[in-house]
Amino acid sequence: MLYIFDMGNVIIDIDFNRVFAVWSKLSGVPLASIKKNFTAGEVFKLHERGNITDIEFAEEINSELGMNLSFEQFAEGWQAIFIAVRPEVIDIMNKLREQGHRVVVLSNTNRLHHDYWPEHYPEIAASADFLYLSQDLGMRKPDPELFKYVLESEDVEAQDAIFFDDLQTNVDAALSVGMKAVHVVDKNTIIDYFKDYDFSLPVEE
């Protein structure tokens, strides 16, 4: 079985409000204004697909939000999104791998974040067989082609893969290509899913 885990709010807790708070403090722009005007629009998507640089992204967001932050200040806020890993999910990933299953991460992320989380949260990469990251692939969820790419790369049929994500649109995209998928609504979703799972059984060849 191929187990595919999203990263944000699945393996690691994230909160954009932390980003906005730092940007507001450093820029002097009211927090309410930043929260109202920030959108995961085309610039955001281009950055996650690796189509624009971190500096270009920072400049565009600065302009959109009326901020005048240096790149270093912008990055400080951008990295504040991360809170902490969910150790129970890391434990499950490791147990699945020990059992002989393939475990990978599929995340919409960006190079600026990739400069941060692997260093501060090395257990994420250590608990996965491979990292499929949007900025490396030029595709982002919920593009069905991204899910097809992962299946093809792993040489696994869709029905032999299960995907965990916190966004229903991404879950629906995985289902559309024939994968099993679970909507992670809170910290208990994955724990509950594996509650009655027997990690002692060997994987059937």
C-alpha positions in Angstrom: 0.0 0.0 0.0 1.1 3.5 -0.8 0.3 6.0 2.0 0.5 9.7 0.9 0.4 12.4 3.5 -0.1 16.1 3.0 2.2 18.2 5.3 0.4 21.3 6.6 -2.2 20.5 9.3 -1.7 16.8 8.6 1.9 16.2 9.7 2.7 19.6 11.0 0.4 22.3 12.4 0.4 25.6 10.5 -1.4 28.9 11.0 -1.4 31.8 8.6 -2.5 34.1 11.4 1.0 33.9 12.8 2.4 35.1 9.5 0.1 38.0 9.4 0.9 39.0 13.0 4.6 39.2 12.3 4.1 41.1 9.0 1.8 43.6 10.8 4.3 44.1 13.6 7.3 44.6 11.2 5.4 46.7 8.6 3.1 48.8 10.7 0.2 47.8 8.4 -2.9 47.0 10.5 -3.4 43.3 11.1 -7.0 43.4 10.0 -5.9 45.0 6.7 -3.4 42.2 6.0 -5.8 39.4 6.9 -8.5 41.0 4.6 -6.3 41.5 1.6 -4.1 38.4 1.6 -5.3 35.8 -0.8 -4.0 32.5 -2.1 -4.3 33.9 -5.6 -2.3 33.5 -8.8 1.0 34.9 -7.4 0.7 32.4 -4.5 0.0 29.5 -6.9 2.9 30.5 -9.2 5.2 30.5 -6.2 4.0 27.1 -5.1 4.6 25.7 -8.6 8.1 27.2 -8.6 7.3 29.6 -11.5 8.5 32.7 -9.7 11.4 33.3 -7.3 11.1 33.9 -3.6 12.1 37.5 -4.1 9.5 38.1 -6.8 6.9 36.5 -4.5 7.9 38.8 -1.6 7.8 41.8 -3.8 4.3 41.0 -5.2 2.8 40.2 -1.7 4.4 43.4 -0.3 2.7 45.4 -3.0 -0.6 43.6 -2.6 -0.7 44.2 1.1 0.7 47.7 1.2 3.8 46.6 3.1 7.4 47.8 2.6 9.2 44.8 4.2 12.8 43.8 3.4 13.1 40.3 2.0 14.5 39.2 5.4 11.5 40.7 7.3 9.1 39.1 4.8 10.8 35.7 5.2 10.7 36.0 9.0 6.9 36.3 8.8 6.5 33.7 6.2 8.4 31.1 8.3 6.2 31.9 11.3 3.5 29.8 9.8 4.9 26.6 11.3 3.9 25.6 14.9 5.0 22.0 15.6 4.9 18.5 14.1 2.2 16.1 15.2 4.3 13.4 16.8 1.5 10.8 16.7 1.4 11.1 12.9 5.2 10.8 12.6 4.9 7.7 14.7 2.3 6.2 12.4 4.3 7.0 9.3 7.4 5.3 10.8 5.3 2.2 11.9 3.9 1.9 8.3 7.4 2.0 6.8 8.6 -0.6 9.4 5.7 -2.8 8.3 6.9 -2.6 4.7 4.5 0.0 3.3 5.6 2.9 1.1 5.1 6.3 2.8 5.5 9.6 0.9 4.7 13.3 1.5 2.7 15.3 -1.1 2.7 19.0 -0.3 1.9 22.3 -1.9 4.9 24.3 -0.6 7.5 26.6 -1.9 11.3 27.1 -1.9 11.2 29.8 0.8 9.5 27.4 3.2 11.7 24.6 2.1 14.7 26.6 3.3 13.1 26.4 6.8 11.1 23.3 7.7 13.6 20.5 6.7 16.2 22.1 9.1 13.8 22.8 12.0 11.6 19.7 11.6 13.9 17.0 10.2 11.6 14.2 11.4 9.3 14.9 8.5 11.7 13.9 5.8 13.1 11.1 8.0 9.7 9.5 8.3 9.0 9.5 4.6 10.4 7.5 1.7 10.1 10.4 -0.7 8.9 14.1 -0.7 6.7 15.2 -3.6 6.8 19.0 -3.4 4.9 21.3 -5.7 7.7 23.7 -6.3 9.9 20.9 -7.6 7.2 19.4 -9.8 5.7 22.5 -11.4 2.3 21.2 -10.3 0.1 21.7 -7.2 -2.9 20.1 -5.7 -5.7 19.8 -6.6 -4.4 19.2 -10.1 -5.4 15.6 -10.9 -2.2 15.3 -13.0 -0.1 15.7 -9.9 -1.8 12.7 -8.3 -1.3 10.7 -11.5 2.3 11.7 -11.5 2.8 10.4 -8.0 1.1 7.1 -8.8 3.2 6.6 -11.9 6.4 7.5 -10.1 5.6 5.0 -7.4 4.4 2.4 -9.9 1.3 1.9 -7.9 -2.3 1.5 -9.0 -4.7 4.1 -7.7 -6.8 1.7 -5.7 -3.6 0.7 -3.8 -2.9 4.3 -2.6 -4.5 6.3 0.2 -4.1 10.0 0.6 -4.5 12.2 3.7 -5.2 16.0 3.3 -6.8 18.8 5.3 -8.5 20.3 2.3 -11.6 18.8 0.8 -10.8 20.0 -2.7 -7.5 18.0 -2.6 -9.3 14.9 -1.2 -11.9 15.2 -4.0 -9.1 15.4 -6.6 -7.5 12.3 -5.3 -10.8 10.4 -5.3 -11.3 11.6 -8.9 -8.3 9.6 -10.1 -9.4 6.4 -8.2 -7.4 6.8 -5.0 -8.7 6.3 -1.5 -8.6 9.6 0.4 -9.3 10.9 3.9 -10.2 14.4 4.9 -8.1 15.4 7.9 -10.4 17.7 9.9 -8.5 17.8 13.1 -5.6 16.2 15.0 -7.7 13.1 15.8 -8.6 12.1 12.2 -5.4 10.1 11.5 -5.2 8.6 15.0 -8.8 7.5 14.7 -8.3 6.1 11.2 -5.5 3.8 12.5 -7.1 3.1 15.8 -7.9 -0.5 15.0 -5.0 -1.0 12.6 -2.6 -3.9 13.3 0.9 -2.7 12.7 2.3 -6.1 13.6 1.1 -7.8 10.5 3.6 -8.2 7.7 2.8 -6.7 4.3 1.4 -9.1 1.8 3.5 -9.3 -1.4 
